[in-house]
Amino acid sequence: MSKILLIPSCIYFWAVFVYVVLQVPYPETITQANILQLSAFFIPLFLALTLALNIFLKNIFISASISLGLIFLLALKALDSLNLVTVVLILISVGLLVSYFRKINRKNLTKLPKIPKLTHIRK
């Protein structure tokens, strides 16, 4: 996604998130919230975080993984279930997702040591 489209869409989703925070009536606790209130809060937050991180990281999958981890931490904090074990588990899972989606820069398959070059076969 080019920066021409990325920055305005990021600003748009942050504006939607701010509008939701200011205008949607909030419940007493997160367990009393209905699905409309939860989705109106978490979907723009996820999209805004993902697009904001994508500006710096330039990989949408890594950005989505990190923003999903932050949202899990926020939801666990709201449920008062955040402790050291849950933080470590979320950090490990986000770290594994980021390591899976990280780009590996390989120019040519023949530069890998396990694949023999074709020039040795043509004798």
N, C-alpha and C positions, 0 to 999 in steps of 0.2 A: 504494500500500500504506500503510495507516495505521500510525501509530507504535505503536499497541496491539499489532499483530502484528509489526511490524518489529523492535523492540528485543528481544523474547524469541527470535525466530528468529535474530537476529544473535548473541545470547549462546549459543544452542544450537550454531550452526555454529562459533563460536570454541571452545566446549567440545569439540566433535567433533574439531576440528583439534588441540587440545592433547592429547586422548586418543590420536590417531593418532601424534603426535610421540613421546609417552611409551611407547606400547604396541607399535606396529608395528616389527618388527625392520628396521633400516636396513642397506642394503648398504654395501660399501666405497666405491664410486663410483656416480654416477648412471647411468653406462652399464651397470652390472651389475644395476640394479634391474629387477624384472619389472613388468608392467603393473598388477598389483594394488597394489604398493607406490607406484607413481607416481600412480595414480588416487586411492588412499586419502589421499595427501598433497595433491595439487593441487586436487581437487574441493572439499573443505571449505575450503581456503585461498581459492579463488576465490569461493565463496559467502559466506564470512565477510567478505572484503574488499569484495565488492560490496554486501552489506547494510550494512556499517559506513559505507561512503562514501555510500550512499543516504540515510542518516539526515541527513547534512549537505548533500548536493547536491540531494536530492529529485528525481532523475531516474535511473531504473534503467539506462538505456542509457549515459549518461555514466559512471556508477559502474562498470558492467561493462567499459567500454572502458579506464578507468584501471586497474582491477584486473587486467585481461588484460595490459596493458603492464607492470605491476609483476611479474607472474608470468613474462612473457617475459624480463625483466631478471634475475630470480632464476634461471631455467633456464639462461640464457646464462652467468651467473656460476658456476653449478654445473658447467657443461661447460667452464669456463675459456676461453670464447670471447667474453667481454665486452671490447669495446674502444670507442674513441671513435666509430667509424663505426656500429657496431651500436646504440649508445646513441642517436645522433642519428637513425638510421632508425626506431627504436622510438618515440622522442619525436615525430617528425614524423607517424608513422602514428596514434599516440594523439591527437595534436593535431587531425589531420584528422577522426578519428572523433568527438571531442568537439565540434568545430565543426559537424559534420553533425547531431548529435543535439541541439544547443542549441535551446531553444525560442525562437521568434520571436513576440513579442506583437503581434499585429495584431487589432484589434477588428473592423474592417469592411473588406470588399474594396473598397468605393468610395473609401476614403481613399488607396488607392494611386495614384500619379500617372499610371500607364499606362492605367488603366481610366477611361473617361469616365463621368461621373455620368448617371444615367438622367433626371434632371430637365431636362437640356439637350435631350434628344431629344423630350420631350413638349410641343412647341409647337403 
